[in-house]
Amino acid sequence: MSREKDAANYAVVFFAALSVLLLIFPASKMAHTARIAVSYSFYPSLHYGAKYGHFVRNVPSNFLALLETDQENRVLKDKVRALELQLQNQAVAVSESDRLAREMRLSRGLPWTGSWARIINKTPADWYGSFFIDKGSEEGINVNDTVLGMQGERVGLAGRVLEVYPKFSKVLLLTNSAASVVCAIEPSGFEALVEGRGTWRLKVNYVPEESALAEGAELTTSPGGLLFPPGIYVGKVTKVYPRESFMNFMTADVAPAVDVNTLKEVFVLKRSLPENLGGRAEKK
């Protein structure tokens, strides 16, 4: 019994001394591999502890770094959104400035005097019927004043002032089903009546057969009309309908000179017309 106990003690001392030597002195690659294998076999918890020890010791700093990075990303995203919004606003401002400059240039070449007004209200239920502008009797706007719009590089008839209030006015659009204008067909000069239909298209009636009306013909306000000054571009013929057997005139569809969907401002001509031609007087 004593011999077995002594042998066990010697073995413990031997392996302890061997372990100390392996830990203290440099070892070859093979000895290093063997040491790891032995330590993993006898002490797997120490093996995993050595593997993740560095990560565990640096958890606080890693967590703080992640928080700081996330905060920086949020700040950068907010700055990017603000810059994108600023660029969009600048693009809109540049576009509006270009449009206003073009409109001012065109209005200076008109043979009529007038003033600019901004569209302030469009009613969805009456989209092609009327809208309101931000000028009224205080700015010299009168009932039946001609309203022009700018389409590209050309001026076209948009409608006329229907109602006047101190600070704003209501405009009756040419596309309104209650609106009409006497037009001359270019280049023949034949006169016809253009009527609104409550849609984006107009209709021309009472066109003489001998006028040789064709697609692409342009219509301008006629000197025979009283509401509007002559020579204003009204629209272009898009489709001609054949004459019916019981009629002695032709009809056609007309694309208006001004697209009311794109209008932002209008030019109101200063004219002296009797109010009993139509429309309503100023509201007190």
Phi, psi and omega in degrees: 000318180294323180294318180295323180292320179295320179297320179295319179296318178298320181295320179295315180297320182296311182292327177295316179296320180295320180295318179297318180296317180295327181282327186276310187274149176300148182232154177289172180300320180293317179296322179296320178294318179296321180297317179296319180297316180296316182294324179292324181291317185270330184224072181298328180296323177293326179297310179293325178297319177294326183292318185252007182301315182298317181296319182295320180294335183254014179303312181302314181292322178296318180296317178295322179296319178297318178298316180296320179296318179297319179295318178297320178297320179296317179297317180295321178296319178297320179295320179296316178298317180297320179293319178297317178296319179296319178296319178297317179296320179294321178296318178295318180296318178296316179298316179294320178298317178298318181296315181295320178297318179295318180295319178297321179295318179292319183294329179294337180269001181282147179279005181241153175268154180182192180216154179275146176220146181263139176287126186246348181200130172236133181264119180305324181290342181228048189301316180261017183254314184195166169206173181250149176241162189271021177230143181224210184297332179295336178257011176087014177283137180234158176298140179077007173298140179286137180245122180251152174234155179257124178238104184068238180253027183222149178265139180221161180283126178258325181163209179214160179287127182258316180227143181236131175239170183303319187244356178205169182217159178252132182252128174272117183284153178294335179282354178295141181295345178264000184259150176203161179207139176280125185238158173252136180270120180273141002263003186292327181089359177297143181263149179207170181252123176261131184235146173283156182234006182078009177231187181286348181258156174249169178229134177253130182241167173059043178269120180299147180299323184286358180288345182054046180296134181219161177299139181096349179293139180262146181243136176231158178298141186264150173298342179286348178270152182257326185291323188240145175294150183287156173091004179276134179293127183254317181172184182231138181291130180250335180204131179253130179264139179295152181291134175285154184297331183265004179240152178250023178215166181251164174231162181203157172272145183228131172275121183297153180293333184239128175271110184294342180289339183253357183288135174243324178227158176226159179249118183262119180283142178269109180222152179255101180236149177294138183289340182283006175286342182146163180089185184235150180281179181298140178268124180273000000 
